[in-house]
Amino acid sequence: MKLKELNKQERPREKMMARGANALTDVELLAILLRTGTSTRNVVDVARELLRTADDRLGSVAAMSLDRLRQVGLAASNT
């Protein structure tokens, strides 16, 4: 599902503007930083896959090399 197909209240950026950053999950925060998904996965799905790969720890995502981030992003687009 494309992000634009979600209700505005469910989109990370709009949710943050309406309710503040504290209302967001780690996946939603990461999705805002990523800004865009892939041709086959929306940004929230890619963010979810990155976090899953990093044992659900934002610090582990931050420590990933650019090559590893790309690998996970590409793997997310192929599933």
C-alpha positions in Angstrom: 0.0 0.0 0.0 1.3 3.4 -0.9 1.7 5.9 1.9 -0.7 8.3 0.1 -3.4 5.7 0.4 -3.3 5.8 4.2 -5.5 8.2 6.1 -3.7 11.5 6.8 -3.8 10.8 10.5 -1.9 7.5 10.0 0.9 9.0 7.9 4.1 9.6 10.0 4.8 13.2 9.0 1.2 14.3 9.5 0.9 12.4 12.8 4.0 14.1 14.1 2.7 17.5 13.1 -0.7 16.9 14.8 0.5 15.0 17.9 4.2 15.6 18.3 7.2 13.3 17.9 6.5 11.5 21.2 3.4 10.0 19.6 5.4 8.2 16.9 6.8 4.7 16.9 10.4 4.1 16.1 9.3 2.8 12.7 7.5 6.1 12.0 10.4 8.2 13.1 12.8 6.2 10.9 10.3 6.5 8.0 10.4 10.3 8.3 14.2 10.3 8.2 14.2 8.0 5.2 11.6 10.1 3.3 10.9 7.6 0.6 10.5 3.9 0.0 11.4 1.8 -3.0 9.5 1.1 -6.2 7.7 -1.8 -4.5 7.6 -0.9 -0.8 6.4 2.2 1.0 8.8 4.0 3.3 7.1 2.6 6.5 7.6 -1.0 5.2 11.3 -0.2 4.5 11.7 1.4 7.9 10.1 -1.7 9.6 12.5 -4.0 7.7 15.5 -1.9 8.7 14.5 -2.0 12.4 13.7 -5.7 12.3 17.2 -6.3 10.8 18.7 -4.2 13.6 16.9 -6.1 16.4 14.4 -3.3 16.7 17.0 -0.8 17.9 17.4 2.6 16.4 21.0 2.8 17.6 21.8 -0.4 15.6 20.3 1.1 12.5 22.4 4.3 13.1 25.5 2.1 13.3 24.8 0.3 10.0 27.2 1.1 7.2 25.7 2.7 4.1 26.3 -0.5 2.2 24.3 -2.5 4.8 21.5 0.0 4.7 21.3 -0.3 1.0 21.4 -4.1 1.2 18.4 -4.1 3.6 16.6 -1.6 1.5 17.1 -3.6 -1.7 16.1 -6.8 0.1 13.0 -5.1 1.3 12.1 -4.1 -2.2 12.5 -7.7 -3.5 10.1 -9.3 -1.0 
